[in-house]
């Protein structure tokens, strides 16, 4: 219930797990393409690069939560 401390416009996006589910689905999709990994480090490199790409997209492009009033 800590999401209630945020502005009302953000409540739906904060209380749901849609963002995490989408990230997990993307990780699963991209690792299936890679198939078997040589070792744990190769899996971590791929997952890290996927997560860095998602983070870069959110930082530079989309605005999931904006603090300005519209």
The first five atom37 places (N, CA, C, CB, O) and aatype in JSON, in Angstrom:
{
  "aatype": [20, 20, 20, 20, 20, 20, 20, 20, 20, 20, 20, 20, 20, 20, 20, 20, 20, 20, 20, 20, 20, 20, 20, 20, 20, 20, 20, 20, 20, 20, 20, 20, 20, 20, 20, 20, 20, 20, 20, 20, 20, 20, 20, 20, 20, 20, 20, 20, 20, 20, 20, 20, 20, 20, 20, 20, 20, 20, 20, 20, 20, 20, 20, 20, 20, 20, 20, 20, 20, 20],
  "atom_mask": [
    [1, 1, 1, 1, 1],
    [1, 1, 1, 1, 1],
    [1, 1, 1, 1, 1],
    [1, 1, 1, 1, 1],
    [1, 1, 1, 1, 1],
    [1, 1, 1, 1, 1],
    [1, 1, 1, 1, 1],
    [1, 1, 1, 1, 1],
    [1, 1, 1, 1, 1],
    [1, 1, 1, 1, 1],
    [1, 1, 1, 1, 1],
    [1, 1, 1, 1, 1],
    [1, 1, 1, 1, 1],
    [1, 1, 1, 1, 1],
    [1, 1, 1, 1, 1],
    [1, 1, 1, 1, 1],
    [1, 1, 1, 1, 1],
    [1, 1, 1, 1, 1],
    [1, 1, 1, 1, 1],
    [1, 1, 1, 1, 1],
    [1, 1, 1, 1, 1],
    [1, 1, 1, 1, 1],
    [1, 1, 1, 1, 1],
    [1, 1, 1, 1, 1],
    [1, 1, 1, 1, 1],
    [1, 1, 1, 1, 1],
    [1, 1, 1, 1, 1],
    [1, 1, 1, 1, 1],
    [1, 1, 1, 1, 1],
    [1, 1, 1, 1, 1],
    [1, 1, 1, 1, 1],
    [1, 1, 1, 1, 1],
    [1, 1, 1, 1, 1],
    [1, 1, 1, 1, 1],
    [1, 1, 1, 1, 1],
    [1, 1, 1, 1, 1],
    [1, 1, 1, 1, 1],
    [1, 1, 1, 1, 1],
    [1, 1, 1, 1, 1],
    [1, 1, 1, 1, 1],
    [1, 1, 1, 1, 1],
    [1, 1, 1, 1, 1],
    [1, 1, 1, 1, 1],
    [1, 1, 1, 1, 1],
    [1, 1, 1, 1, 1],
    [1, 1, 1, 1, 1],
    [1, 1, 1, 1, 1],
    [1, 1, 1, 1, 1],
    [1, 1, 1, 1, 1],
    [1, 1, 1, 1, 1],
    [1, 1, 1, 1, 1],
    [1, 1, 1, 1, 1],
    [1, 1, 1, 1, 1],
    [1, 1, 1, 1, 1],
    [1, 1, 1, 1, 1],
    [1, 1, 1, 1, 1],
    [1, 1, 1, 1, 1],
    [1, 1, 1, 1, 1],
    [1, 1, 1, 1, 1],
    [1, 1, 1, 1, 1],
    [1, 1, 1, 1, 1],
    [1, 1, 1, 1, 1],
    [1, 1, 1, 1, 1],
    [1, 1, 1, 1, 1],
    [1, 1, 1, 1, 1],
    [1, 1, 1, 1, 1],
    [1, 1, 1, 1, 1],
    [1, 1, 1, 1, 1],
    [1, 1, 1, 1, 1],
    [1, 1, 1, 1, 1]
  ],
  "atom_positions": [
    [[0.81, -1.19, 0.0], [0.0, 0.0, 0.0], [0.85, 1.27, 0.0], [-0.92, -0.01, 1.19], [0.31, 2.37, 0.1]],
    [[2.16, 1.14, -0.11], [3.02, 2.32, -0.1], [2.84, 3.17, -1.35], [4.47, 1.92, 0.05], [3.23, 4.34, -1.37]],
    [[2.25, 2.6, -2.41], [2.04, 3.38, -3.62], [1.05, 4.52, -3.41], [1.55, 2.49, -4.73], [1.0, 5.45, -4.22]],
    [[0.26, 4.47, -2.34], [-0.72, 5.53, -2.08], [-0.05, 6.84, -1.69], [-1.68, 5.09, -0.98], [-0.71, 7.88, -1.7]],
    [[1.22, 6.83, -1.34], [1.93, 8.05, -0.99], [2.3, 8.87, -2.22], [3.17, 7.73, -0.19], [2.65, 10.04, -2.1]],
    [[2.23, 8.26, -3.41], [2.57, 8.94, -4.65], [1.34, 9.64, -5.22], [3.15, 7.95, -5.68], [0.22, 9.37, -4.79]],
    [[1.54, 10.53, -6.18], [0.39, 11.2, -6.81], [-0.58, 10.19, -7.41], [0.86, 12.18, -7.89], [-0.18, 9.1, -7.82]],
    [[-1.85, 10.56, -7.46], [-2.9, 9.65, -7.96], [-2.62, 9.17, -9.38], [-4.25, 10.35, -7.92], [-2.96, 8.04, -9.72]],
    [[-2.01, 10.02, -10.22], [-1.74, 9.63, -11.6], [-0.78, 8.45, -11.69], [-1.19, 10.81, -12.37], [-0.78, 7.73, -12.68]],
    [[0.04, 8.25, -10.67], [1.07, 7.21, -10.69], [0.61, 5.92, -10.03], [2.32, 7.71, -10.01], [1.27, 4.88, -10.18]],
    [[-0.49, 5.96, -9.32], [-0.9, 4.82, -8.5], [-1.04, 3.54, -9.31], [-2.2, 5.12, -7.82], [-0.54, 2.49, -8.89]],
    [[-1.71, 3.58, -10.46], [-1.94, 2.37, -11.24], [-0.63, 1.77, -11.74], [-2.86, 2.67, -12.43], [-0.45, 0.56, -11.71]],
    [[0.28, 2.61, -12.2], [1.54, 2.1, -12.73], [2.45, 1.57, -11.63], [2.25, 3.19, -13.5], [3.24, 0.66, -11.88]],
    [[2.36, 2.12, -10.45], [3.21, 1.67, -9.35], [2.68, 0.39, -8.72], [3.34, 2.76, -8.3], [3.47, -0.49, -8.36]],
    [[1.38, 0.27, -8.59], [0.83, -0.89, -7.88], [0.79, -2.15, -8.72], [-0.55, -0.58, -7.4], [0.64, -3.24, -8.16]],
    [[0.91, -2.05, -10.02], [0.89, -3.24, -10.87], [2.31, -3.73, -11.13], [0.17, -2.95, -12.2], [3.29, -3.0, -10.93]],
    [[2.41, -4.95, -11.57], [3.72, -5.54, -11.88], [3.92, -5.66, -13.38], [3.85, -6.92, -11.21], [4.77, -6.44, -13.83]],
    [[3.16, -4.91, -14.16], [3.25, -5.02, -15.62], [4.66, -4.78, -16.14], [2.29, -4.05, -16.27], [5.12, -5.5, -17.02]],
    [[5.35, -3.79, -15.6], [6.69, -3.48, -16.08], [7.64, -4.64, -15.82], [7.21, -2.2, -15.4], [8.41, -5.01, -16.7]],
    [[7.6, -5.21, -14.64], [8.48, -6.35, -14.33], [8.13, -7.57, -15.17], [8.38, -6.7, -12.83], [9.02, -8.29, -15.63]],
    [[6.84, -7.8, -15.39], [6.44, -8.93, -16.22], [6.93, -8.76, -17.65], [4.92, -9.09, -16.21], [7.36, -9.73, -18.27]],
    [[6.89, -7.55, -18.18], [7.36, -7.28, -19.53], [8.87, -7.49, -19.63], [6.99, -5.86, -19.95], [9.35, -8.05, -20.62]],
    [[9.61, -7.05, -18.61], [11.06, -7.25, -18.61], [11.4, -8.74, -18.55], [11.71, -6.5, -17.42], [12.27, -9.21, -19.28]],
    [[10.72, -9.47, -17.68], [10.97, -10.92, -17.58], [10.64, -11.63, -18.88], [10.14, -11.52, -16.44], [11.37, -12.54, -19.29]],
    [[9.55, -11.23, -19.55], [9.18, -11.85, -20.82], [10.25, -11.57, -21.88], [7.82, -11.33, -21.3], [10.59, -12.45, -22.67]],
    [[10.77, -10.34, -21.9], [11.81, -9.98, -22.87], [13.09, -10.77, -22.6], [12.1, -8.47, -22.81], [13.73, -11.25, -23.53]],
    [[13.47, -10.91, -21.33], [14.66, -11.71, -20.99], [14.49, -13.16, -21.43], [14.93, -11.65, -19.48], [15.41, -13.75, -21.99]],
    [[13.33, -13.72, -21.17], [13.07, -15.1, -21.55], [13.12, -15.27, -23.07], [11.71, -15.57, -21.0], [13.69, -16.23, -23.57]],
    [[12.51, -14.33, -23.79], [12.49, -14.41, -25.25], [13.9, -14.33, -25.82], [11.63, -13.29, -25.82], [14.25, -15.1, -26.72]],
    [[14.7, -13.42, -25.31], [16.05, -13.23, -25.86], [17.0, -14.36, -25.47], [16.61, -11.89, -25.39], [17.9, -14.68, -26.24]],
    [[16.82, -14.95, -24.29], [17.71, -16.05, -23.9], [17.35, -17.35, -24.62], [17.65, -16.27, -22.38], [18.21, -18.2, -24.83]],
    [[16.08, -17.51, -25.01], [15.7, -18.69, -25.79], [16.39, -18.69, -27.15], [14.17, -18.75, -25.98], [16.8, -19.74, -27.64]],
    [[16.52, -17.52, -27.74], [17.18, -17.4, -29.04], [18.64, -17.8, -28.92], [17.06, -15.95, -29.58], [19.19, -18.45, -29.82]],
    [[19.27, -17.42, -27.8], [20.68, -17.74, -27.59], [20.93, -19.22, -27.4], [21.2, -17.0, -26.4], [22.04, -19.7, -27.65]],
    [[19.92, -19.95, -26.96], [20.07, -21.39, -26.75], [20.92, -21.69, -25.53], [20.69, -22.03, -27.97], [20.79, -21.03, -24.5]],
    [[21.78, -22.69, -25.65], [22.64, -23.09, -24.54], [23.79, -22.1, -24.41], [23.18, -24.54, -24.76], [24.37, -21.67, -25.4]],
    [[24.1, -21.75, -23.2], [25.17, -20.81, -22.94], [26.44, -21.56, -22.52], [24.76, -19.81, -21.85], [26.39, -22.57, -21.83]],
    [[27.54, -21.03, -22.97], [28.84, -21.66, -22.69], [29.1, -21.72, -21.19], [29.97, -20.89, -23.4], [29.56, -22.74, -20.68]],
    [[28.82, -20.63, -20.5], [29.0, -20.6, -19.05], [28.08, -19.54, -18.45], [30.48, -20.32, -18.68], [27.35, -18.85, -19.16]],
    [[28.12, -19.42, -17.15], [27.24, -18.49, -16.44], [27.55, -17.04, -16.82], [27.38, -18.67, -14.93], [26.64, -16.21, -16.9]],
    [[28.81, -16.73, -17.05], [29.19, -15.35, -17.39], [28.58, -14.92, -18.71], [30.71, -15.22, -17.46], [28.18, -13.76, -18.85]],
    [[28.49, -15.82, -19.69], [27.89, -15.45, -20.98], [26.4, -15.14, -20.82], [28.09, -16.58, -22.01], [25.88, -14.23, -21.46]],
    [[25.72, -15.9, -19.97], [24.31, -15.62, -19.69], [24.16, -14.27, -19.0], [23.71, -16.73, -18.81], [23.27, -13.49, -19.34]],
    [[25.04, -14.0, -18.03], [24.97, -12.72, -17.32], [25.28, -11.55, -18.25], [25.95, -12.71, -16.15], [24.67, -10.48, -18.12]],
    [[26.22, -11.72, -19.18], [26.52, -10.65, -20.15], [25.3, -10.35, -21.01], [27.71, -11.04, -21.03], [24.98, -9.18, -21.24]],
    [[24.63, -11.39, -21.5], [23.45, -11.19, -22.34], [22.34, -10.51, -21.53], [22.96, -12.53, -22.91], [21.76, -9.53, -21.99]],
    [[22.06, -11.02, -20.35], [21.0, -10.43, -19.52], [21.34, -8.98, -19.16], [20.78, -11.25, -18.23], [20.46, -8.12, -19.18]],
    [[22.59, -8.72, -18.84], [23.01, -7.36, -18.51], [22.85, -6.42, -19.68], [24.45, -7.35, -18.06], [22.4, -5.29, -19.51]],
    [[23.2, -6.87, -20.87], [23.07, -6.0, -22.04], [21.6, -5.74, -22.37], [23.77, -6.62, -23.25], [21.25, -4.64, -22.79]],
    [[20.74, -6.73, -22.17], [19.31, -6.54, -22.39], [18.76, -5.51, -21.4], [18.54, -7.88, -22.25], [18.03, -4.6, -21.78]],
    [[19.13, -5.67, -20.13], [18.64, -4.74, -19.11], [19.19, -3.33, -19.31], [19.02, -5.23, -17.73], [18.48, -2.35, -19.07]],
    [[20.43, -3.22, -19.75], [21.0, -1.9, -20.04], [20.26, -1.24, -21.21], [22.51, -2.0, -20.36], [20.02, -0.04, -21.19]],
    [[19.9, -2.02, -22.21], [19.14, -1.49, -23.33], [17.77, -1.0, -22.92], [19.0, -2.54, -24.41], [17.32, 0.06, -23.36]],
    [[17.09, -1.78, -22.07], [15.78, -1.37, -21.57], [15.91, -0.1, -20.75], [15.13, -2.49, -20.73], [15.09, 0.81, -20.88]],
    [[16.92, -0.03, -19.89], [17.14, 1.15, -19.07], [17.41, 2.38, -19.94], [18.3, 0.93, -18.1], [16.87, 3.46, -19.69]],
    [[18.24, 2.22, -20.96], [18.56, 3.34, -21.84], [17.31, 3.85, -22.56], [19.63, 2.93, -22.87], [17.12, 5.05, -22.73]],
    [[16.46, 2.91, -22.98], [15.21, 3.29, -23.65], [14.33, 4.13, -22.72], [14.45, 2.04, -24.12], [13.73, 5.12, -23.14]],
    [[14.26, 3.72, -21.46], [13.41, 4.45, -20.51], [14.01, 5.8, -20.14], [13.2, 3.62, -19.24], [13.28, 6.78, -19.95]],
    [[15.33, 5.88, -20.04], [15.98, 7.13, -19.66], [15.9, 8.16, -20.79], [17.44, 6.88, -19.28], [15.61, 9.33, -20.54]],
    [[16.14, 7.73, -22.01], [16.22, 8.68, -23.12], [14.9, 8.9, -23.83], [17.24, 8.22, -24.11], [14.68, 9.96, -24.41]],
    [[14.04, 7.93, -23.8], [12.83, 8.02, -24.61], [11.57, 8.2, -23.82], [12.71, 6.83, -25.45], [11.13, 9.32, -23.54]],
    [[10.99, 7.11, -23.46], [9.69, 7.11, -22.81], [9.71, 7.77, -21.44], [9.19, 5.71, -22.68], [10.75, 7.86, -20.78]],
    [[8.56, 8.23, -21.05], [8.37, 8.73, -19.69], [7.28, 7.88, -19.06], [7.99, 10.28, -19.67], [6.1, 8.06, -19.35]],
    [[7.67, 6.98, -18.21], [6.7, 6.12, -17.55], [5.99, 6.88, -16.44], [7.37, 4.85, -16.99], [4.77, 6.78, -16.28]],
    [[6.76, 7.64, -15.69], [6.2, 8.48, -14.63], [6.77, 9.88, -14.79], [6.52, 7.89, -13.2], [7.99, 10.05, -14.9]],
    [[5.92, 10.86, -14.81], [6.41, 12.23, -14.87], [5.95, 12.94, -13.62], [5.9, 12.97, -16.14], [4.82, 12.76, -13.17]],
    [[6.81, 13.73, -13.06], [6.49, 14.42, -11.82], [5.85, 15.78, -12.04], [7.74, 14.58, -10.99], [5.36, 16.4, -11.09]],
    [[5.84, 16.26, -13.3], [5.21, 17.54, -13.58], [3.71, 17.36, -13.64], [5.73, 18.13, -14.89], [3.21, 16.33, -14.08]],
    [[3.0, 18.38, -13.2], [1.54, 18.37, -13.31], [1.16, 18.76, -14.73], [0.88, 19.34, -12.28], [1.76, 19.66, -15.32]],
    [[0.17, 18.08, -15.28], [-0.26, 18.39, -16.65], [-1.4, 19.35, -16.66], [-0.66, 17.14, -17.38], [-1.89, 19.72, -17.72]]
  ]
}
